[in-house]
Amino acid sequence: MSSSVNWFTFNLHVLNRCLDIIPRRSKRIKMLYIEYVSSANAESGRMIKYRFTNALWYKVGTLKTVATRIPVSETENSEIEITVQGFFRKSIYTVELKHDYVQVLRVA
């Protein structure tokens, strides 16, 4: 039951975002910011906080989400690929995790 509820709420969020984006003149995906933040949970350590204009959902690895924060492990110099799905558009950001900051390596 919970997977069907998660599927329903995910699609409801995406539909609401579609209805917000449709009347906009520019539907281009644009990164506003991406940064490290300290996590409220002691076991997860750090989180990546990001924000994009005209984004419907995000895909980080195999996880599809509408959340704007994802927990990351403490491994330094690792790369994460964030796929941002917009209204008939898609952008792929390759992000390198440094000790104190996040660096965007490539945008496809």
N, C-alpha and C positions, 0 to 999 in steps of 0.2 A: 504493500500500500504506500509506503513512504517514497519509493522510487517514482510512482505515478504522481504523487503530490509534488515531488521535486520537479518532475518533467512539466507539470502543469504550471507551477509558479515560475519556472524558468521561461516558458513560452509566454506567460502573461507579462513578465517584465520586458521581454523582447518586443512584444506587441505594443506595449505602452511607449517604449522608446521609438518604435517605428512611427507611431502616431505623432510623436514630438518632432521627428526629423522630416517627415513628409512635407510640411509647409515651408521648411527652410529653403532659401535660395541656393546656398552652397551645401552640398552633401559630402564634401571632402573630409577625410579623416585627418585630424591634426592632433599631435601630441601636445598637451598643455604642460605636464610635468611628469617626472618619474624620479622617485627618491627612496632611500632607506628610512624606515621608522622603527622605533623600538616597539616590540610586541608587548601586549598586556599579559600574555601567557608566558610564564617563566621557561617552559620547556621548548618553545619554538624559537626564542631568541629574536630574530630580526624578521621584518616584513618589507616587501616592496609595495609602495603606494604609487599609483599611477592614475592619470586622468587623460582622456581623449575626447575631442569633440566628435559628435556624430557616430559614436560607437554603439552598436547594438549588443554585442557580447564579446568576450575575450576567450582565447584558447591558450593556455599555458601548459606546454607538454601535451598530455592527454586530457587535461581538465578543461571543460567548457564552463565558463562562469560569467555572471554579470557583476561580480564583486570587483571593487577597485583596489583591493589589498590581497596579496598572496604571501603566505609564510615561506621562507627560504631557509635552507640549512646554512651553517656557519662556514661552509667551504669557500675559500678565497679563490679568485681568478676563475670561477666557473661561469659558463654562459647559459643563458635562458632565452628561449625563443617565445615571444609574445605575439600571437596573431590577433589582430583587431579586426572584427567583422563589422562593416558598416552597411548602409543601405545600398546594395548592389556594388559594394566596394570592399576590398580587403587589403590590409597593410600588415607586413611582417616585420617586427623589430627584434633584432638580436641584441641582447643586453649582457654586458659583462659585469659581474659582481666583484667589486674591489672591497678592501677592508672597510673604508669609510664612506664610499660613494658607489653609485651605479653609473656605468658608462654605456651609452648607446653606440654599438659598433656598426650596425648596418640596418638600413631600412629598405625593404623590398616591396 
